């Protein structure tokens, strides 16, 4: 008998393998395209219970068990099927346990063994199914119901998943371990199956399901928030379209300003450099060094700009060939030649009551002296009068200059 | 003794953060992840708060505690004036910003409006806007608001200007200057909160109105 079963099982699997293309086409499209498929293949698959016709007018579909096998094997996330029917599984388990006990008490060992095998199969199938359901739920949570496009669809999917979770949880509450314990009594095999295995799995699953439930609620909240924001924006546009004169009320005029609108004015400007901070000296020096190179570049462009200016205003520049200050300096030099004496520049300025500022006068005198050709320069001696800077050594403050013939 | 040494040192560590707050910037995960993390830590936030309190400032937060900004600790006449003018600014910015958010959402065919951390690819968005006359019209309309101030008729110039302004205003950040990829900042979440506040306080029922309008469209 068992070799018979084995053989027909192998035959069935082979048939699946041989017609894998057709089966997958049906899996993906939902029903068989009967015009394209070979009639022989179709009838074989239908006879083997792989395909079935739900209604006369309907196309041929994959049977539930084949579909479930593929969904599980392919980890297809579209799989929404969750078997939450805990009640019937529990009833089956109880019934089989009673069969087993009866066979045992009649010392019908072969029957007892068969029942026990059957019972184990059911218990394991039940726990596996439970874990599978949880896995499916997690899968859906983890990709945030990515298999549907819109937020509203996601919200509906989430609500479906939530109802499945509560159904599963309600089903699990049906398990009364005191009752199962009584059924198992002191039979070791039964205790192991009904009490130890089931209890462990169930408490694990219950815990996990409550985590799943919390995550689903959290996700739902997020979806609702996203949906809410979209609606908020649309609503705002609609409202302002309908009421073009609308302006928000002055929500900050109240005595108590909502924290949301309490925004301080930007107040911070960049800090200044402290040249007396020795710890920063190194860095500041480096910066200054860098500025130099940049300013040289700047000079080039400034010079270019100046050249451009000269071109534009060339006519004006020629208007000042006779700088009166320069003329007076020349007269001063001539006076020194005439008198042949040492003459202080400032005294000369005062004597002649010239209109120049003393500082620019002295500059112009020094400039005039330096501007002479080497030959002419050697006829004169110029001595600056003044004193060294009281604080910074190396600086000499010129108060006056004296000029005489050498 | 060690306490005295530790706290100024750690404040120095957050100097840049305090500066950003005092410059009126919004601190979120996108704009300044380190600063955001620092403000999330109660101990650091407390220290910064103590510091800011000395100049009548406080750390304020929005967007479920994900966005931080600087507010006044106590409100006098002068502070109220500032707040009042800032409120007017944000109210004037609401319509252009909302129109832009809706345009981005519709043009990129997304379900969710932009929120903190969401990327916007300018070139992709621009291609979609250029393809569709309705989007082009919307962009032309919104880019002319004073907030953006575009005078151009060209989609490329309008788009670039709007994005440039949004970066200046702190609603977008551009992590890589060589790429036209922008990231929405937490200030957008602040904006949603402002709209929600106005909606709830004035009882505008914006969401319900949008819902009714959508259902009418579906029918």
Boltz contact constraints between the chains, C-beta under 6 A:
constraints:
  - contact:
      token1: [A, 150]
      token2: [B, 111]
      max_distance: 6.0
  - contact:
      token1: [A, 151]
      token2: [B, 111]
      max_distance: 6.0
  - contact:
      token1: [A, 226]
      token2: [B, 112]
      max_distance: 6.0
  - contact:
      token1: [A, 228]
      token2: [B, 207]
      max_distance: 6.0
  - contact:
      token1: [A, 229]
      token2: [B, 113]
      max_distance: 6.0
  - contact:
      token1: [A, 229]
      token2: [B, 192]
      max_distance: 6.0
  - contact:
      token1: [A, 230]
      token2: [B, 113]
      max_distance: 6.0
  - contact:
      token1: [A, 231]
      token2: [B, 207]
      max_distance: 6.0
  - contact:
      token1: [A, 231]
      token2: [B, 210]
      max_distance: 6.0
  - contact:
      token1: [A, 232]
      token2: [B, 195]
      max_distance: 6.0
  - contact:
      token1: [A, 232]
      token2: [B, 206]
      max_distance: 6.0
  - contact:
      token1: [A, 232]
      token2: [B, 207]
      max_distance: 6.0
  - contact:
      token1: [A, 233]
      token2: [B, 98]
      max_distance: 6.0
  - contact:
      token1: [A, 233]
      token2: [B, 101]
      max_distance: 6.0
  - contact:
      token1: [A, 233]
      token2: [B, 102]
      max_distance: 6.0
  - contact:
      token1: [A, 233]
      token2: [B, 113]
      max_distance: 6.0
  - contact:
      token1: [A, 234]
      token2: [B, 210]
      max_distance: 6.0
  - contact:
      token1: [A, 235]
      token2: [B, 206]
      max_distance: 6.0
  - contact:
      token1: [A, 235]
      token2: [B, 207]
      max_distance: 6.0
  - contact:
      token1: [A, 235]
      token2: [B, 209]
      max_distance: 6.0
  - contact:
      token1: [A, 235]
      token2: [B, 210]
      max_distance: 6.0
  - contact:
      token1: [A, 236]
      token2: [B, 98]
      max_distance: 6.0
  - contact:
      token1: [A, 236]
      token2: [B, 195]
      max_distance: 6.0
  - contact:
      token1: [A, 236]
      token2: [B, 206]
      max_distance: 6.0
  - contact:
      token1: [A, 238]
      token2: [B, 209]
      max_distance: 6.0
  - contact:
      token1: [A, 238]
      token2: [B, 213]
      max_distance: 6.0
  - contact:
      token1: [A, 239]
      token2: [B, 204]
      max_distance: 6.0
  - contact:
      token1: [A, 239]
      token2: [B, 206]
      max_distance: 6.0
  - contact:
      token1: [A, 240]
      token2: [B, 95]
      max_distance: 6.0
  - contact:
      token1: [A, 248]
      token2: [B, 91]
      max_distance: 6.0
  - contact:
      token1: [A, 248]
      token2: [B, 198]
      max_distance: 6.0
  - contact:
      token1: [A, 252]
      token2: [B, 83]
      max_distance: 6.0
  - contact:
      token1: [A, 252]
      token2: [B, 84]
      max_distance: 6.0
  - contact:
      token1: [A, 252]
      token2: [B, 87]
      max_distance: 6.0
  - contact:
      token1: [A, 257]
      token2: [B, 83]
      max_distance: 6.0
  - contact:
      token1: [A, 259]
      token2: [B, 60]
      max_distance: 6.0
  - contact:
      token1: [A, 260]
      token2: [B, 62]
      max_distance: 6.0
  - contact:
      token1: [A, 260]
      token2: [B, 197]
      max_distance: 6.0
  - contact:
      token1: [A, 261]
      token2: [B, 83]
      max_distance: 6.0
  - contact:
      token1: [A, 261]
      token2: [B, 87]
      max_distance: 6.0
  - contact:
      token1: [A, 262]
      token2: [B, 60]
      max_distance: 6.0
  - contact:
      token1: [A, 262]
      token2: [B, 71]
      max_distance: 6.0
  - contact:
      token1: [A, 262]
      token2: [B, 72]
      max_distance: 6.0
  - contact:
      token1: [A, 263]
      token2: [B, 69]
      max_distance: 6.0
  - contact:
      token1: [A, 263]
      token2: [B, 71]
      max_distance: 6.0
  - contact:
      token1: [A, 263]
      token2: [B, 86]
      max_distance: 6.0
  - contact:
      token1: [A, 264]
      token2: [B, 57]
      max_distance: 6.0
  - contact:
      token1: [A, 264]
      token2: [B, 70]
      max_distance: 6.0
  - contact:
      token1: [A, 264]
      token2: [B, 71]
      max_distance: 6.0
  - contact:
      token1: [A, 264]
      token2: [B, 72]
      max_distance: 6.0
  - contact:
      token1: [A, 265]
      token2: [B, 82]
      max_distance: 6.0
  - contact:
      token1: [A, 266]
      token2: [B, 23]
      max_distance: 6.0
  - contact:
      token1: [A, 266]
      token2: [B, 24]
      max_distance: 6.0
  - contact:
      token1: [A, 267]
      token2: [B, 22]
      max_distance: 6.0
  - contact:
      token1: [A, 268]
      token2: [B, 19]
      max_distance: 6.0
  - contact:
      token1: [A, 268]
      token2: [B, 22]
      max_distance: 6.0
  - contact:
      token1: [A, 268]
      token2: [B, 23]
      max_distance: 6.0
